[in-house]
Amino acid sequence: MVTLILAQVFFTGSTDIQYWKWRSSDDERLQSIFDAALYLESWEVGGKFLYLQPNRPNFPRYEDLTQRYAAYNSDAISARGGSYYASFGRGLVLASVRDDQLMLDRWLEGGDVRARLGPFEGEFLSGTKREIYYYDFKKDQEHTLRAGRLSFVGLPHLNLTGVYARVNWPQYDSTYKQEFISGSAELASSLVSVYGELVRREGFYVPYYYAGDSTPDSTTTSYYAAVSLGLPRFNILLESKDYNLLGNGFNNPPPINHYGVYLTDSIDEAGHGITLNANPIEGLTLTGHRSLSERSIGSQRVEENYFLASYRRTGLFRATAKLDHILVNGVLREIYNDSLEALVTKRAEMTPGAEAVLYFMGKGSLTLSYDHRIRRDIYPYYADTVELIDTLDYFDGKLKLGVGWGPWGSLWFGRTERRETGGERLGVWQSVELSVHLNERLDAMVFYGSHPAGVICSGGICRTEPEFEGIKLWLIGRF
């Protein structure tokens, strides 16, 4: 008798379908993202499939944008072919941006092999960039990447890594290149974690060439460093960087600002940040953050000061107060006439806010929140051919009221009113949002009403969301 034993097969996936319909008849957006992965012992096969119809009629429609991959994983070796993300350190991020809500994704097409032998771990990858950025899809950039790293992981609490990467840039009948040599060290214990990274870049930099530099060969050195100290009920994180970006958009250095990085569209970005978290007593959380990012060329900088205090009594209530103060010089972009124009030369924002949540009957909650954002913009405008400077002072009062029931979902009412400092009303936006928890694997949301345009940030990545008035439908499934 022969016994046939089948290996166990696992399947996971998710789907995210959104439909936005503006009140105007020619504006809509339909987006569907489906992720799927099949696991069979040491093998994995999967992909990500995206359908996107932009919300502006003059943008082309993209269908069947896909990422496909096959991978083999074991204790000694792992290999991956197709679409993948890669990062050699915290600053030399080769392709690791993924944020579906902001419609931003950057990955590689090619192959990646990792192996471990005793105290050493190595990796080699080769690929070509693919990118989606806010309704722009770059299917085949001609930047090819070859990179490898060797790490020594044989000592407790200490990792040492060396990296070599080369980016080719075909141009006419020549191939320009950039080469990167990077070294990093990480020391981690139960109390202290220290990370340092140094990157040296050599090679031909095409933006310099196009800017009129007849000798665009350059050598630069950049760094990223972080120290984290964790004590009982207290943590402090110190960060510092002076980083040169890869001109082709392969890397995205760690953000210093919570609010978002505005400085990653060119080279030479420097910044420092400090973040403190404390839980002095049970239920009380305190967070403080201060950061400054700037570019050595021009007066472009972002400064942020943030404070939050929250107190929670389990099953009874939660009270939160916060204050966010932001100064931006010369780099913020706004939507103007359906295009992105650099309008604001300086911006100052201060946003005090508070939220109160009352819990009842074990599964219910009642939430009331209010944010009062005070903003002052300095921007240029033209009278005939003469450039003039003007200011705009206003504040946004944003009120949200919501009731939720754990097993079922929540219902929210929102109202935003914008006024000039002199009292004149500039606009009112109101909305109703219903979220329904259909089962443990399926959720739905309906939004009806309007919201103002504004900068939406996630993980240090920002874009400007256009003003909306209409209906949004959203379905999220997990398998």
Sequence and secondary structure as in RCSB ss.txt:
>XXXX:A:sequence
MVTLILAQVFFTGSTDIQYWKWRSSDDERLQSIFDAALYLESWEVGGKFLYLQPNRPNFPRYEDLTQRYAAYNSD
AISARGGSYYASFGRGLVLASVRDDQLMLDRWLEGGDVRARLGPFEGEFLSGTKREIYYYDFKKDQEHTLRAGRL
SFVGLPHLNLTGVYARVNWPQYDSTYKQEFISGSAELASSLVSVYGELVRREGFYVPYYYAGDSTPDSTTTSYYA
AVSLGLPRFNILLESKDYNLLGNGFNNPPPINHYGVYLTDSIDEAGHGITLNANPIEGLTLTGHRSLSERSIGSQ
RVEENYFLASYRRTGLFRATAKLDHILVNGVLREIYNDSLEALVTKRAEMTPGAEAVLYFMGKGSLTLSYDHRIR
RDIYPYYADTVELIDTLDYFDGKLKLGVGWGPWGSLWFGRTERRETGGERLGVWQSVELSVHLNERLDAMVFYGS
HPAGVICSGGICRTEPEFEGIKLWLIGRF
>XXXX:A:secstr
        EEEEEEEEEEEEEESSTT EEEEEEEEEEEEETTEEEEEEEEEEE SSTTS  EEEEEEEEEEEE S
SEEEEEEEE EESSSS EEE EEEGGGTEEEEEEEEEEEEEETTEEEEEEEEEEEEEETTEEE   S EEEEEEE
EEEEETTEEEEEEEEEEEEEETTEEEEEEEEEEEEEEE SSEEEEEEEEEEEEE HHHHHTT S  EEEEEEEEE
EEEEEETTEEEEEEEEEE   TTS      S SS    TTSS EEEEEEEEEE  STTEEEEEEEEEEEESSSS 
EEEEEEEEEEEEETTTEEEEEEEEEEEEES   EEETTEEE   SEEEEEEEEEEEEEEETTTEEEEEEEEEEEE
EEEEEEEETTEEEEEEEEEEEEEEEEEEEETTTEEEEEEEEEEEETTS EEEEEEEEEEEEEEETTEEEEEEEEE
E  EEEEETTEEEEE  EEEEEEEEEEE 
